[in-house]
Amino acid sequence: MATCPECDAEIVIDDDDLEEMEAGDPWDCEACGSRLRVASLDPIEFEGDDEDEEEADDEEEADDEEAAESDTDLDDEFDDDDDDADDKEDWDE
């Protein structure tokens, strides 16, 4: 018998599934819906699926980078406006 590392629920595994199971295989906890990976077969143990967390972290980092680039673009746009104002003043003189 195995338990979910996220919610400690008992994970029931059919004999057919057990025969085909390998370490590293994905598994979903029916109790809490967590995505798990088979950590070991004897005894059967599961661990949280770090790939899902890494993908989420990567998406957050990409969003942060896009936001930073957007802010930089706005700063450059305002800087260009200041240059235009200086040029107009030179022409007026």
NORBEL-V174407 format. One record per residue. N is the residue number from 1. RES is the residue in three letters. PHI is phi in whole degrees, -180 to 180 (999 if undefined). PSI is psi in whole degrees, 0 to 359 (none if undefined). D_LAST is the distance of its C-alpha to the last C-alpha in Angstrom with 1 decimal. Layout:
n,res,phi,psi,d_last
N,RES,PHI,PSI,D_LAST
N,RES,PHI,PSI,D_LAST
This chain:
n,res,phi,psi,d_last
1,MET,999,139,87.0
2,ALA,-120,161,83.2
3,THR,-127,154,80.7
4,CYS,-75,129,77.0
5,PRO,-71,345,74.9
6,GLU,-88,316,72.5
7,CYS,-123,0,74.9
8,ASP,63,18,78.3
9,ALA,-75,150,79.9
10,GLU,-72,132,82.8
11,ILE,-103,118,82.0
12,VAL,-94,127,84.8
13,ILE,-121,125,85.1
14,ASP,-64,152,87.5
15,ASP,-60,321,89.8
16,ASP,-62,316,88.4
17,ASP,-64,321,84.8
18,LEU,-63,321,86.1
19,GLU,-67,326,87.7
20,GLU,-90,348,84.5
21,MET,-70,140,82.1
22,GLU,-131,156,80.4
23,ALA,-61,137,78.2
24,GLY,95,349,74.6
25,ASP,-65,145,75.4
26,PRO,-76,154,73.3
27,TRP,-153,142,75.0
28,ASP,-107,131,74.0
29,CYS,-75,122,75.4
30,GLU,-70,334,77.0
31,ALA,-75,313,76.9
32,CYS,-115,350,73.2
33,GLY,82,7,71.6
34,SER,-68,144,70.3
35,ARG,-87,124,69.8
36,LEU,-121,170,72.1
37,ARG,-131,146,73.3
38,VAL,-72,119,76.8
39,ALA,-87,319,76.8
40,SER,-153,158,80.5
41,LEU,-101,334,83.6
42,ASP,-138,95,86.3
43,PRO,-77,160,85.9
44,ILE,-71,123,83.5
45,GLU,-138,148,80.2
46,PHE,-120,156,76.8
47,GLU,-135,162,73.3
48,GLY,-63,147,70.0
49,ASP,-84,102,68.1
50,ASP,-68,335,65.2
51,GLU,-60,318,63.6
52,ASP,-62,319,62.7
53,GLU,-67,319,61.1
54,GLU,-65,320,59.2
55,GLU,-63,319,57.9
56,ALA,-65,318,56.7
57,ASP,-63,318,55.0
58,ASP,-62,319,53.4
59,GLU,-65,319,52.1
60,GLU,-64,318,50.6
61,GLU,-64,319,48.9
62,ALA,-64,319,47.5
63,ASP,-63,319,46.2
64,ASP,-63,318,44.6
65,GLU,-65,318,42.9
66,GLU,-63,319,41.5
67,ALA,-64,319,40.2
68,ALA,-65,319,38.5
69,GLU,-65,320,37.0
70,SER,-62,317,35.8
71,ASP,-63,320,34.1
72,THR,-65,318,32.4
73,ASP,-61,318,31.1
74,LEU,-65,319,29.6
75,ASP,-62,317,28.0
76,ASP,-63,321,26.5
77,GLU,-63,317,25.3
78,PHE,-69,324,23.5
79,ASP,-63,319,22.0
80,ASP,-63,322,20.6
81,ASP,-63,321,19.0
82,ASP,-64,321,17.2
83,ASP,-64,319,15.9
84,ASP,-63,320,14.7
85,ALA,-63,320,12.8
86,ASP,-64,319,11.1
87,ASP,-63,319,10.3
88,LYS,-65,322,8.9
89,GLU,-65,321,6.5
90,ASP,-63,323,5.4
91,TRP,-71,327,5.5
92,ASP,-72,337,3.8
93,GLU,-76,none,0.0
